[in-house]
Amino acid sequence: MKIAVVGAGVIGVTTAYELSLDGHEVTVFDRRATAAEETSFANAGIVAPGYVAPWAAPGMPGKALGHLLGRYAPVRLSWPLGAKELGWLWHWYRACKLETYLANRARLHRLANYSLERLQHITRDLKLEYDCAPGYMVLLRSEADHRLAQPGLQALRELGVAFTELDAAAARHIEPALHPDTALFGAIHLPNAEVANCRQFVLLLKNETARRGVRFCFSTTIDRIDTTAGLALGLHGEPELQRFDQVVVCAGVHSPALLQPLGLELPLIPVYGYALSTSLREPLNGPRGAIMDERYKVSISRLGQRIRVAGSAEIGGWPERQRSGSAQTLHKVLRDWFPGATHPSSGLQLWKGARPMLPDGPPVLGASGTPGVWLNLGHGSSGWALACGSARALADLMGGRQAEIDLSGLGLERIVRAS
């Protein structure tokens, strides 16, 4: 089949790769000048299936409201906050029921485990070399943080996720550069998780995919999906439509605008995250792998000779406007745990990216309801952890095969029922 993939982030490039493996003629379109220029550009890099969970969870509305009042709040609301964001918050609130949360958590865990297996397979098969490190540790600053973490640990037990509860001394043994003056009660260690450079992976896979014959059209904006006579794409500035047998929409936060004229209203909004990236001043003073500060929901990752600090969830606002409070939170957590890891003059780069999030948590994979148009979108902050599995599963569906994992609850019918 002749297939168009709209979007060249980690979701779009992995989708194109899997479709090319199945022998399809694939063209990838992206409005940016190269791959992985938006959500995939500077994410935290953490691939931890056990910690991929819906943000819509029992008790979360109260926690989120409490965070809004804090100086180093992990969740923020920004102006302008329009009707779409308010509608999304209402759907999110309704999805915080225990039954809904448990179902979505199981779906995400299943997809994340499958995705990790697929990521490792692709890396081995293609002999890709990119910055990565094993292990992931969640730091608990106080006994109160430890108590608040217990429901999450019970969830890990129920899902069969391997983890170890550590005291402060054991945590510091795994990450010896943790600042001794910062209070540490204990930690949760997930040995089977890893941290890896998403953008490096995407660029390497894009090159391999191009060698397989996939065509990449960058600096190209898709104006519309035309279904008046077959299936075609309207490209900005070009009078002629480009015709395809199938189209896969992986355009992140730009997807709803493409799908709305087809009669599909998706409750998907950008939830902005921030990341600081810099070179390591002295490798021994930085993390060996990846850690997460549970109180502030900020991760610190080792990516080769660089360090990345990522966090914050900002709803509303403008993509180009960076909030100083969000950056201050990242700086604080880095200073608390690894004050000697970077040099003030080493050029800290602050990035703000839009995560395409659906209110209940999981992405949408599968048919759109319009013949020939398929969806692979809404992965939120877990796109890197879910991409490879989502791509393989969608390619199987498009090929008329049953996916290797249970995809129930990941189709469009879940969104239709919730609306």
Secondary structure, 3 states (H helix, E strand, C coil): CEEEEECCCHHHHHHHHHHHHCCCEEEEECCCCCCCCCCCCCCCCEECHHHCCCCCCCCHHHHHHHHHCCCCCCEEEECCCCHHHHHHHHHHHHCCCHHHHHHHHHHHHHHHHHHHHHHHHHHHHHCCCCCEEEEEEEEECCHHHHHHHHHHHHHHHHHCCCCEEEEHHHHHHHCCCCCCCCCCCEEEEEEEEEEECHHHHHHHHHHHHHHCCCEEECCCCEEEEECCCCCEEEECCCCCCEECCEEEECCHHHHHHHHHHHCCCCCCEEEEEEEEEEECCCHHHCCCCEEEECCCCEEEEEECCEEEEEEEEEEECCCCCCCHHHHHHHHHHHHHHCCCCCCCCCCCEEEEEEEEECCCCCCEEEECCCCCEEEEECEHHHHHHHHHHHHHHHHHHHCCCCCCCCCCCCCHHHHHHHC
